[in-house]
Every structure is written in C-alpha cells, then in structure tokens.
Amino acid sequence: MNMNVKKNRRFSSSRVAFCALGLSVLTACGGGQSGAKMGDDQFAVQEVTVTSSNQNEHYPATIKGLQDIEIRPQVSGFIVKLCVDEGATVRKGQALFQIDPTQYKAAYDQAKASVASAKANLETVTSTEANKKMLHEQKIISDFEYQTAQNNLLSAKASLAQAEAAYAAAKQNLGFCTVTSPSDGVIGTFPYRVGALVSASSAEPLTTVSEIGDMYVYFSMTEKQLLDLTRAGGSLKEQLEKMPPVQLQLADGTMYSETGKIDAVSGVIDQTTGSVSMRAIFPNKQNILRSGGMANVVFPYTMEGIMLVPQSATQEIQDKKFVYVLQADNTLKHTEIQISNLNDGKNYIVTGGLKAGDKIVVEGVQTLKDGQKITPITTAEKEAKYQQALKDQKEGNFATAFN
C-alpha cells in the first residue's frame, strides 16, 4: 500500500508540473489578445481599408477669469481689518478691507454740521428777503436795500449747495474706508495686511477679484489649421458656431468634466510664430478652474479617407516603421510605411507605403522575417484557436492544446 501511495504522489506531482509547464508555454506563446505565434506557421492577417478616424489635437492653453479686477483703495489710511481671507469666494458688494475711518468720520461730521448751519442761514435769509420784498413793494425801502436782500438769499443758497457737496464728498470718503468687491468672484493674495499704510497710488493693488463663474481659455493654432476649420466660408460668427465643442485637459492630466465653446478668434496672425490666438469659454460651476492656471485644449476632428494599422503590427527600426505585407504566394514582404504624428494610442494613421486591399500580419511580427512563408488566418480564427487551446489545457487535453 505504501508503494501505491508513493506512485500516486509521483504521478500527481508530475501532472502538476506538466500542467504548470503547459500553462507557461501557452501564456508565452498564445499571449491572449497579444496575438503571438502559437507554435505553427499560422499568423493572423488583416486587410487594409480606407476609413475615417476621430482624432484629437492638443494645444497649450492659459486659463483666465472673465475679468480679473484689481482692488485698489480710493482713500489713504492704515488697514485696520481684513474682512475675508485669501482664496475666499465673495459676492458683489461684500466687504473686503477696512481702512481706518477716524479722520474721514470727523470730516463727515463736520460736513454734516456745515449743511445744517447753511440750511438754518438759508431759512433766515429767505424770511428776510420776503420781508424786504413786502417793504419794497410799499415803497418803504430803497431798491438797493431790496437788491441786497436778494443777493444775500442767492449767497445763502450757494453756501448750502457748497456745504451739501462737501457733505457728499465726506460721506463718500467715509464709505470708501470699507473696500468692497465690485463683482462676484474669488479673492487673490494680500500683499498688504493689518497696519499697512495704503493709498490709491500704492504700487500693488490690495488684492484681485477674479470672476470665475465662466472661464476664458486662451490658446493658439497655426494659420493652416485655422484655414482647415474655416474653409467652408460664411461670416466669422457662423464659422464659430460650426466649430465643435472642445475639451480641457487639466494640469494633472485629467479631463475637465464640462465642454467649452470657441467664441473668439484673433483677426491678426502673429508674424513671428505664424499662429492665431483663439479663445474658448468653459462653465466653472464647481470653481475647479482658477485664473492663471495652465491646461491643454483638446480639439476634436474627423479625418476622412485614411488607412489605419494596429500599432502591434509594426516594427520600428532606426526610427522607421515597417509591416509585413502578405504576397500572393503567402510569402511576406518587409515594407516600410509612413505614418502621421497623430495616433489614438492603438493605431497608426498610414500616409504612405500601403494601399487599400493590402494584407498585413497583425500578430507575432517580431518573430517573422522577409520572404518567410506563412499560413494566413483571420484574427477571429486566431482568437478561436487560442480559446480552444485554453479549453484543451483546462480539460487536460495536452496532446491537442499545443498543436
């Protein structure tokens, strides 16, 4: 009995080892979707056809708020309070800074008192003028005395107007001691803090408020690219409306969730770079985009009448691309192809070296050589063969798993 147990153990160990070897060989040779050779002369081939392809072009871009407003004081004084913090979201009219109002409050009170005094004087002079008028009509006083009363009334009215103007200016200056936001937006940095002396002539603004409800994204494209987009003609407004929505790739490589629309194109071509400045507008409801940020505008377009080949079907030799083209006698010709700089990460756009109807090998190209004869199969047949090999291995049919 001990002898039988040892034999069974040896048989089980051998079978496990053979299974492991079979799995490793199948993994190395089959490669699943990689399309590597499975131990025979059968290789998957694919016919080159003319098709269309959706492509994306990336343009470096700068993000700006609809308006970046510099906040500057309109009166001189020491900052006594910061009402918000840097980076805060504010509303129009919200207090941002408080400048020491002491001297402006005193000027306001004085101007207010001057208005009250001028009003009282005007009432007195008005009564005097009315009395003088009655006496003048009765020929009791002379023309000169009545004229003097009228002049005094005009002078009193002018004094009141002057006092009210001074009062309005003092009131305005007192109001300027509280610096408010001129619009909704996001606060920038603070170069001045509590205790700093500021004035309208200060070198730097108190801060900047950026309107970021919607954001402008500025980028440039070449004159040729712009011509390709606008060749259809029509007014600039019509051309802009026909342009497709654009996407935004953020600095971390992720795509912004909202799409934008190109709404402006510069009328002048930069003679130095041969480029045209363009502007797209993106919604910014979540305040993700910030003024001054960098990104890439992703411009989609469709290329018609092109030929695509899988990148896995190509070889690169000294910066040149090659494919194996199947000949009429099932031999292979190592053929150089020219490709576009654009690709989708899976396929190359062929610009030369192939024609529609050519058949190229799309699996195991690293093991092939020029002039080699193969048995061509379709990619579907290759996949079916691979799946059958997996099934045979799973069921223990090792005699057929690698045929």
C-alpha positions as CSV (number, residue, x, y, z in Angstrom):
1,M,0.0,0.0,0.0
2,N,2.9,2.3,0.7
3,M,4.3,1.6,-2.7
4,N,1.0,2.6,-4.4
5,V,0.8,5.8,-2.4
6,K,4.3,6.8,-3.4
7,K,3.5,6.1,-7.1
8,N,0.3,8.2,-6.9
9,R,2.1,11.0,-5.4
10,R,4.8,10.9,-8.1
11,F,2.1,10.8,-10.8
12,S,0.3,13.8,-9.2
13,S,3.5,15.8,-8.9
14,S,4.4,15.1,-12.5
15,R,0.9,16.0,-13.7
16,V,1.0,19.3,-11.7
17,A,4.5,20.1,-13.1
18,F,3.3,19.3,-16.7
19,C,0.2,21.5,-16.2
20,A,2.3,24.3,-15.0
21,L,4.7,23.9,-17.9
22,G,1.7,23.8,-20.3
23,L,0.2,27.0,-18.8
24,S,3.5,28.8,-19.0
25,V,4.1,27.8,-22.6
26,L,0.5,28.7,-23.6
27,T,0.8,32.0,-21.8
28,A,4.1,32.8,-23.6
29,C,3.1,31.5,-27.0
30,G,-0.6,32.4,-27.1
31,G,-0.5,35.7,-25.4
32,G,-4.3,36.1,-25.4
33,Q,-5.0,39.3,-27.1
34,S,-1.4,40.0,-27.9
35,G,-1.7,37.7,-30.9
36,A,1.7,36.0,-30.5
37,K,2.5,32.8,-32.6
38,M,1.2,29.5,-31.2
39,G,3.9,27.1,-32.4
40,D,3.0,26.8,-36.0
41,D,3.1,28.8,-39.3
42,Q,-0.3,30.3,-38.9
43,F,-0.4,34.0,-38.4
44,A,-3.4,36.4,-38.3
45,V,-3.6,38.9,-41.1
46,Q,-5.8,41.9,-41.7
47,E,-6.8,43.7,-44.9
48,V,-6.0,47.5,-45.0
49,T,-9.1,49.5,-45.7
50,V,-9.9,53.2,-46.2
51,T,-11.8,54.5,-43.3
52,S,-12.3,57.6,-41.1
53,S,-10.9,58.3,-37.7
54,N,-11.8,60.6,-34.8
55,Q,-8.6,62.4,-33.7
56,N,-7.7,65.0,-31.1
57,E,-5.3,67.8,-31.3
58,H,-3.8,69.3,-28.1
59,Y,-3.0,73.0,-27.7
60,P,-1.3,74.5,-24.7
61,A,-3.6,77.0,-23.1
62,T,-3.9,79.6,-20.3
63,I,-6.9,79.9,-18.1
64,K,-8.3,83.3,-17.2
65,G,-11.3,84.6,-15.4
66,L,-13.9,86.5,-17.4
67,Q,-12.4,89.5,-15.6
68,D,-9.6,89.9,-13.1
69,I,-10.3,93.1,-11.2
70,E,-7.6,94.9,-9.3
71,I,-8.9,96.1,-5.9
72,R,-7.3,99.5,-5.0
73,P,-8.2,101.9,-2.2
74,Q,-9.7,105.2,-3.0
75,V,-8.7,106.8,0.2
76,S,-5.4,106.8,2.2
77,G,-5.1,105.2,5.5
78,F,-4.0,102.3,7.6
79,I,-5.7,98.9,7.2
80,V,-7.4,98.0,10.4
81,K,-9.3,94.9,9.4
82,L,-9.2,92.1,6.8
83,C,-12.8,91.1,6.3
84,V,-12.1,87.9,4.1
85,D,-9.2,85.5,3.6
86,E,-7.2,84.8,0.6
87,G,-8.9,82.5,-1.9
88,A,-12.3,83.2,-0.5
89,T,-15.4,83.2,-2.7
90,V,-17.1,86.6,-2.4
91,R,-20.3,88.3,-3.7
92,K,-20.7,91.7,-5.2
93,G,-20.7,94.4,-2.5
94,Q,-19.1,92.2,0.2
95,A,-16.7,93.9,2.5
96,L,-13.0,93.0,1.8
97,F,-10.9,95.5,3.8
98,Q,-11.5,98.2,6.5
99,I,-9.3,101.3,6.4
100,D,-9.0,103.5,9.5
101,P,-12.1,105.8,9.2
102,T,-11.2,108.2,12.1
103,Q,-10.3,111.3,10.1
104,Y,-12.9,110.6,7.5
105,K,-15.6,110.2,10.1
106,A,-14.5,113.6,11.6
107,A,-14.7,115.2,8.1
108,Y,-18.1,113.7,7.6
109,D,-19.5,115.0,10.9
110,Q,-18.1,118.5,10.1
111,A,-19.6,118.5,6.7
112,K,-22.9,117.4,8.1
113,A,-22.9,120.2,10.6
114,S,-22.0,122.7,7.9
115,V,-25.1,121.6,5.9
116,A,-27.3,122.1,9.0
117,S,-25.8,125.6,9.5
118,A,-26.2,126.5,5.9
119,K,-29.8,125.4,6.0
120,A,-30.6,127.4,9.1
121,N,-28.9,130.5,7.5
122,L,-30.9,130.0,4.3
123,E,-34.1,129.9,6.2
124,T,-33.2,133.2,8.0
125,V,-32.2,134.9,4.7
126,T,-35.3,133.6,3.0
127,S,-37.5,135.2,5.6
128,T,-35.5,138.4,5.5
129,E,-35.8,138.6,1.7
130,A,-39.6,138.0,1.8
131,N,-39.9,140.8,4.4
132,K,-37.8,143.2,2.3
133,K,-39.8,142.4,-0.7
134,M,-43.0,143.4,1.0
135,L,-41.5,146.7,2.2
136,H,-40.1,147.4,-1.2
137,E,-43.5,147.0,-2.8
138,Q,-44.8,149.5,-0.3
139,K,-42.0,151.9,-1.2
140,I,-40.7,151.8,2.4
141,I,-37.2,150.7,1.5
142,S,-35.0,151.5,-1.4
143,D,-34.2,149.4,-4.4
144,F,-30.7,149.0,-3.2
145,E,-31.7,147.6,0.1
146,Y,-34.1,145.1,-1.5
147,Q,-31.4,144.0,-4.0
148,T,-29.0,143.4,-1.2
149,A,-31.6,141.1,0.4
150,Q,-32.0,139.2,-2.8
151,N,-28.2,138.8,-3.2
152,N,-28.0,137.5,0.4
153,L,-30.6,134.9,-0.4
154,L,-28.6,133.7,-3.5
155,S,-25.4,133.6,-1.5
156,A,-27.1,131.5,1.2
157,K,-28.4,129.1,-1.4
158,A,-24.9,128.8,-2.9
159,S,-23.5,128.2,0.6
160,L,-25.9,125.4,1.2
161,A,-25.1,123.8,-2.1
162,Q,-21.4,124.0,-1.3
163,A,-22.0,122.5,2.1
164,E,-24.0,119.7,0.6
165,A,-21.3,119.0,-1.9
166,A,-18.7,118.8,0.8
167,Y,-21.0,116.6,2.8
168,A,-21.5,114.2,-0.2
169,A,-17.7,114.0,-0.7
170,A,-17.1,113.4,3.0
171,K,-19.8,110.7,3.1
172,Q,-18.3,109.0,0.0
173,N,-14.8,109.1,1.5
174,L,-16.1,107.6,4.7
175,G,-17.8,104.8,2.6
176,F,-14.5,104.2,0.8
177,C,-13.0,103.2,4.1
178,T,-14.8,99.9,3.7
179,V,-13.4,98.4,0.5
180,T,-16.0,96.1,-1.2
181,S,-15.9,93.6,-4.0
182,P,-17.1,95.1,-7.3
183,S,-18.3,91.6,-8.5
184,D,-18.8,88.0,-7.6
185,G,-15.6,86.1,-7.8
186,V,-12.6,84.6,-5.9
187,I,-10.1,86.7,-3.9
188,G,-6.4,86.6,-4.8
189,T,-3.4,87.2,-2.5
190,F,-3.0,90.0,0.0
191,P,0.3,92.0,-0.4
192,Y,-0.9,94.3,2.5
193,R,-2.0,93.3,5.9
194,V,-3.4,95.0,9.0
195,G,-1.3,98.0,9.9
196,A,-0.1,98.7,6.4
197,L,-0.5,102.2,5.0
198,V,-2.2,102.2,1.7
199,S,-3.4,104.7,-0.8
200,A,-4.7,105.0,-4.4
201,S,-1.1,105.4,-5.6
202,S,0.2,102.2,-3.9
203,A,2.4,100.1,-6.2
204,E,0.3,97.0,-5.8
205,P,-3.4,96.5,-5.5
206,L,-4.9,95.3,-2.3
207,T,-5.9,92.1,-4.0
208,T,-7.6,90.8,-7.2
209,V,-11.1,89.5,-7.6
210,S,-11.4,87.0,-10.4
211,E,-14.8,86.4,-12.0
212,I,-14.8,82.6,-12.4
213,G,-18.4,81.7,-13.0
214,D,-17.3,81.1,-16.6
215,M,-13.7,80.9,-17.6
216,Y,-11.8,82.0,-20.7
217,V,-9.2,79.6,-22.1
218,Y,-6.7,81.2,-24.5
219,F,-4.7,79.1,-27.0
220,S,-3.1,79.3,-30.4
221,M,-3.2,77.3,-33.6
222,T,-1.4,77.6,-36.9
223,E,-2.8,79.6,-39.8
224,K,-3.1,76.3,-41.8
225,Q,-5.1,74.6,-39.0
226,L,-7.4,77.6,-38.8
227,L,-7.9,77.6,-42.6
228,D,-8.9,74.0,-42.4
229,L,-11.6,74.8,-39.9
230,T,-13.0,77.9,-41.6
231,R,-12.6,77.0,-45.2
232,A,-16.4,76.4,-45.5
233,G,-16.8,80.2,-45.6
234,G,-19.6,82.3,-44.2
235,S,-19.3,85.0,-41.5
236,L,-17.0,84.6,-38.6
237,K,-20.0,84.2,-36.3
238,E,-21.3,81.4,-38.5
239,Q,-17.8,79.7,-38.6
240,L,-17.5,79.9,-34.8
241,E,-20.9,78.3,-34.4
242,K,-19.9,75.4,-36.6
243,M,-16.8,74.6,-34.7
244,P,-17.2,71.5,-32.5
245,P,-17.1,71.7,-28.7
246,V,-13.7,71.4,-27.2
247,Q,-12.4,69.7,-24.1
248,L,-9.9,70.8,-21.5
249,Q,-7.1,68.6,-20.1
250,L,-6.1,69.9,-16.7
251,A,-2.6,70.1,-15.3
252,D,-2.8,66.7,-13.6
253,G,-3.7,65.0,-16.9
254,T,-7.4,64.5,-16.1
255,M,-10.1,65.8,-18.4
256,Y,-12.4,68.6,-17.3
257,S,-16.0,67.4,-17.0
258,E,-17.5,70.3,-18.9
259,T,-17.0,71.0,-22.6
260,G,-16.3,74.5,-23.9
261,K,-17.1,76.5,-27.0
262,I,-14.7,78.6,-29.1
263,D,-16.2,82.2,-29.1
264,A,-13.4,84.4,-30.4
265,V,-10.6,84.2,-33.0
266,S,-7.9,86.9,-33.4
267,G,-8.0,88.9,-36.6
268,V,-4.2,89.2,-36.7
269,I,-1.7,86.4,-37.4
270,D,1.5,86.6,-35.3
271,Q,4.2,87.1,-37.8
272,T,6.8,85.6,-35.5
273,T,5.1,82.3,-34.9
274,G,2.6,82.1,-37.7
275,S,-0.1,81.4,-35.2
276,V,-3.6,82.7,-34.5
277,S,-4.8,83.4,-31.0
278,M,-8.2,81.8,-30.1
279,R,-10.4,81.8,-27.1
280,A,-12.8,79.2,-25.7
281,I,-15.3,79.7,-22.8
282,F,-15.9,77.0,-20.3
283,P,-18.5,76.9,-17.5
284,N,-17.0,76.7,-14.0
285,K,-19.9,75.9,-11.7
286,Q,-17.7,73.9,-9.2
287,N,-15.0,76.5,-9.2
288,I,-12.4,73.9,-10.3
289,L,-10.8,76.2,-12.8
290,R,-8.7,79.1,-11.5
291,S,-7.5,82.2,-13.2
292,G,-3.8,81.9,-14.3
293,G,-3.9,78.1,-14.5
294,M,-2.4,76.1,-17.3
295,A,-4.1,73.4,-19.3
296,N,-4.4,71.8,-22.8
297,V,-7.3,72.5,-25.1
298,V,-8.3,69.2,-26.8
299,F,-9.7,69.9,-30.2
300,P,-11.6,67.0,-31.8
301,Y,-11.9,66.5,-35.6
302,T,-12.6,63.7,-38.0
303,M,-10.1,62.5,-40.6
304,E,-11.7,61.0,-43.8
305,G,-10.2,58.6,-46.3
306,I,-7.3,57.3,-44.2
307,M,-5.8,53.9,-43.6
308,L,-5.3,52.6,-40.0
309,V,-2.9,49.8,-39.0
310,P,-2.6,48.4,-35.4
311,Q,0.5,49.6,-33.7
312,S,1.1,46.0,-32.7
313,A,1.5,45.1,-36.4
314,T,4.5,47.4,-36.8
315,Q,8.2,47.1,-36.2
316,E,10.4,50.1,-35.5
317,I,13.9,50.1,-37.0
318,Q,16.1,53.2,-36.8
319,D,13.0,55.5,-36.2
320,K,11.3,53.9,-39.2
321,K,8.1,51.9,-39.2
322,F,7.7,48.5,-41.0
323,V,5.0,46.0,-41.6
324,Y,4.9,42.5,-43.2
325,V,2.7,42.6,-46.3
326,L,1.3,39.3,-47.4
327,Q,2.1,38.4,-51.1
328,A,0.1,36.4,-53.5
329,D,2.1,33.2,-52.8
330,N,1.7,33.7,-49.0
331,T,5.2,34.9,-48.5
332,L,5.9,38.1,-46.6
333,K,7.5,41.4,-47.7
334,H,9.1,43.6,-45.1
335,T,7.7,47.0,-46.1
336,E,8.4,50.5,-44.8
337,I,5.4,52.7,-44.1
338,Q,5.0,56.4,-43.4
339,I,2.7,57.4,-40.6
340,S,1.1,60.6,-39.2
341,N,2.2,62.2,-36.0
342,L,-1.3,61.7,-34.8
343,N,-2.5,58.4,-33.3
344,D,-5.1,57.2,-30.8
345,G,-2.7,55.0,-28.8
346,K,-3.8,51.8,-30.6
347,N,-3.5,52.5,-34.3
348,Y,-1.2,54.4,-36.6
349,I,-2.5,56.6,-39.5
350,V,-0.7,55.4,-42.6
351,T,0.3,58.2,-45.0
352,G,2.4,56.1,-47.4
353,G,3.8,52.6,-48.1
354,L,0.4,50.8,-48.2
355,K,-2.7,50.8,-50.4
356,A,-6.2,49.7,-49.8
357,G,-6.6,46.0,-50.1
358,D,-3.1,45.1,-48.9
359,K,-3.0,42.4,-46.2
360,I,-0.6,42.8,-43.3
361,V,0.4,40.5,-40.5
362,V,-1.0,41.7,-37.1
363,E,0.5,39.1,-34.8
364,G,3.9,37.9,-33.8
365,V,5.7,40.3,-36.2
366,Q,8.9,40.2,-34.0
367,T,9.4,36.6,-35.0
368,L,9.0,37.0,-38.7
369,K,11.5,37.7,-41.5
370,D,11.4,39.0,-45.0
371,G,10.4,36.3,-47.6
372,Q,9.0,33.9,-44.9
373,K,6.0,31.8,-46.0
374,I,3.1,31.6,-43.6
375,T,-0.4,30.2,-43.5
376,P,-2.7,33.3,-43.1
377,I,-5.7,33.2,-40.9
378,T,-8.2,35.9,-39.8
379,T,-8.0,37.5,-36.3
380,A,-11.3,35.7,-35.5
381,E,-9.8,32.3,-36.4
382,K,-6.7,33.1,-34.3
383,E,-8.8,34.0,-31.3
384,A,-10.9,30.9,-31.7
385,K,-7.7,28.8,-31.9
386,Y,-6.4,30.4,-28.7
387,Q,-9.6,29.9,-26.8
388,Q,-9.7,26.2,-27.9
389,A,-6.1,25.8,-26.7
390,L,-7.1,27.2,-23.3
391,K,-10.1,24.8,-23.2
392,D,-7.9,21.8,-24.1
393,Q,-5.4,22.7,-21.4
394,K,-8.2,23.2,-18.8
395,E,-9.6,19.8,-19.7
396,G,-6.2,18.1,-19.6
397,N,-6.0,17.5,-23.4
398,F,-2.4,18.4,-23.6
399,A,-1.8,16.4,-26.7
400,T,-4.0,18.9,-28.6
401,A,-3.5,22.0,-26.5
402,F,-0.3,23.0,-28.4
403,N,-1.0,21.7,-31.9
